Amino acid sequence: MIEPVFFYSALIISIGAFLAILRVLLGPSVPDRVVGVDTLNTLVVAGMVLLGAAYDRTIYIDIAIVYALLSYIGTLIIARYLQGGLE
């Protein structure tokens, strides 16, 4: 059984993810959408860490670390592309 503190934490992360999805869909410019996707990726990592803590499984935390690294690299590539660096 999951403790209530994990439930409320997951609820807060879900609300943040919903707001990030709104930013991605309604963002007036491309950099706003990139920030929304990056925020959503950060919240996914936080959710994985929360799952790892709730179920006492370290595999979720390991996967979250790898996902965070790939998310960071993806954000750097998108930022470089928006500057016109990739050819």
Rosetta blueprint (number, residue, H / E / L):
1 M L
2 I L
3 E L
4 P H
5 V H
6 F H
7 F H
8 Y H
9 S H
10 A H
11 L H
12 I H
13 I H
14 S H
15 I H
16 G H
17 A H
18 F H
19 L H
20 A H
21 I H
22 L H
23 R H
24 V H
25 L H
26 L H
27 G L
28 P L
29 S L
30 V H
31 P H
32 D H
33 R H
34 V H
35 V H
36 G H
37 V H
38 D H
39 T H
40 L H
41 N H
42 T H
43 L H
44 V H
45 V H
46 A H
47 G H
48 M H
49 V H
50 L H
51 L H
52 G H
53 A H
54 A H
55 Y H
56 D L
57 R L
58 T H
59 I H
60 Y H
61 I H
62 D H
63 I H
64 A H
65 I H
66 V H
67 Y H
68 A H
69 L H
70 L H
71 S H
72 Y H
73 I H
74 G H
75 T H
76 L H
77 I H
78 I H
79 A H
80 R H
81 Y H
82 L H
83 Q H
84 G L
85 G L
86 L L
87 E L
